[in-house]
Amino acid sequence: MRRTIFLCWIVILTVAFVFAETPKSHWAAFDGNKIHYYDIGKAKNKNALIFVHGWTCNADFWKDSYSAFPGHRVIAVDLIGHGQSDKPKAVYSMEYFARSVEAVMKKAKVNRAVLVGHSMGTPVARQFYRLYPEMVGGIVIVDGSLVSFFSDEQAEQLSAAFRKDYKGTSTQFVNGMIQTIKSDAIKKQITDAMLTASEHVGTSAMEGMMDKRIWANDPIKVPVLAIMAQSPWVKADTKEVFKTIAPNLDFQLWSGVSHFLMMEKPKEFNEQVRAFVEKNKLP
């Protein structure tokens, strides 16, 4: 009898833990499509931290940040074409993604946000700032960039490779980003999401990132935190280049982490985001 009761409690606690770790899904309408997002915290708070994932990723890449900011409202978005959101045949430009984030903010009744953008999420956040500057209190760059990594010729070659052999090119691309990750669980989460993404979304989004118009050097006037992984992509002058665009910049270069640094060192990452928000008295 005692053993039965004990096992029942184990089941109850396990179920409770799962539900506690998985936020409730919410949905916003955007151009006739549904956008999926998680909304954690006080729904009445008109300000929020909004987490924007990278190319072919999804909201669950931020799972270690869902409950890391007590007192703040946290929203993690599945960008249009990603995760549980609809995947229409469309041109997946950075503006298209930014407008899908605005649709989520409108549905969630959020007036102002700190945008946390990983990888492709950085140009999405920047494009959002261009479109809706009054809705942005600050930006957190998570191993993303404010300038293009590629020449026009390199950009066209990469886009052409994805168009010609999407499966092979995306596999090589993703494997290159995860080589240094020690956790098999993190590697699996990344590859399960990124290598099963819709081909038309991945190809179009890659071309969207290669569009040189999104890399204009117009200023970002809100506070910016950049947390970068040490890699050949980060040059000696990257901080200075970023500062020409975002004068109010806190720049950090982390060693011993991959492109997915927020998943490898979530505690340290969340602490830095929290400190940035508090230092700048952001909403």
Helices and strands as residue ranges (DSSP letters): H 2-21, E 25-30, E 33-40, E 47-52, G 59-65, E 74-77, H 94-108, E 112-118, H 121-131, G 133-135, E 136-142, H 152-164, H 166-178, H 184-194, H 199-210, G 212-215, E 224-229, H 238-245, E 249-254, H 261-264, H 266-279
